[in-house]
């Protein structure tokens, strides 16, 4: 599944434990939308996506 397929969620996208995006899934920058994630989980009310 690609990051662009997540909708209506607040997401935190991390790469090597560094946050590279935090906000609404609909507003993820175009260059990140096509990436495939390795791990996804809930942390509080946010979805954390590790690439």
C-alpha positions as CSV (number, residue, x, y, z in Angstrom):
1,X,0.0,0.0,0.0
2,X,1.2,3.5,-0.8
3,X,1.2,6.5,1.5
4,X,-1.3,8.3,-0.8
5,X,-3.9,5.7,-0.1
6,X,-4.2,6.8,3.6
7,X,-7.0,9.2,4.0
8,X,-8.7,11.3,6.7
9,X,-5.9,10.6,9.2
10,X,-3.3,12.6,10.9
11,X,0.1,11.0,10.0
12,X,3.7,11.2,11.1
13,X,6.1,10.0,8.4
14,X,9.5,9.0,9.7
15,X,12.7,7.9,7.9
16,X,15.5,6.6,10.0
17,X,13.7,7.8,13.2
18,X,13.6,11.4,11.9
19,X,10.2,13.0,11.3
20,X,10.0,14.1,7.7
21,X,6.3,15.0,7.6
22,X,3.6,15.5,10.2
23,X,0.0,16.5,9.4
24,X,-3.0,15.5,7.5
25,X,-2.7,12.5,5.1
26,X,-4.4,14.5,2.4
27,X,-1.7,17.2,2.6
28,X,1.4,14.9,2.3
29,X,3.8,16.4,-0.2
30,X,3.7,14.8,-3.7
31,X,7.2,13.4,-3.5
32,X,6.2,11.3,-0.4
33,X,2.9,10.1,-1.7
34,X,4.3,7.4,-4.0
35,X,6.6,5.9,-1.4
36,X,5.8,2.5,0.0
37,X,6.1,2.2,3.8
38,X,7.8,-0.5,5.7
39,X,5.9,-0.2,9.0
40,X,2.7,1.5,10.1
41,X,1.2,1.8,13.6
42,X,-0.9,4.0,15.9
43,X,0.7,6.3,18.4
44,X,-1.9,8.1,20.4
45,X,-4.3,9.5,17.8
46,X,-1.8,9.6,15.0
47,X,-0.8,7.0,12.5
48,X,3.0,6.7,12.3
49,X,4.4,5.6,9.0
50,X,8.0,4.5,8.7
51,X,9.6,4.4,5.3
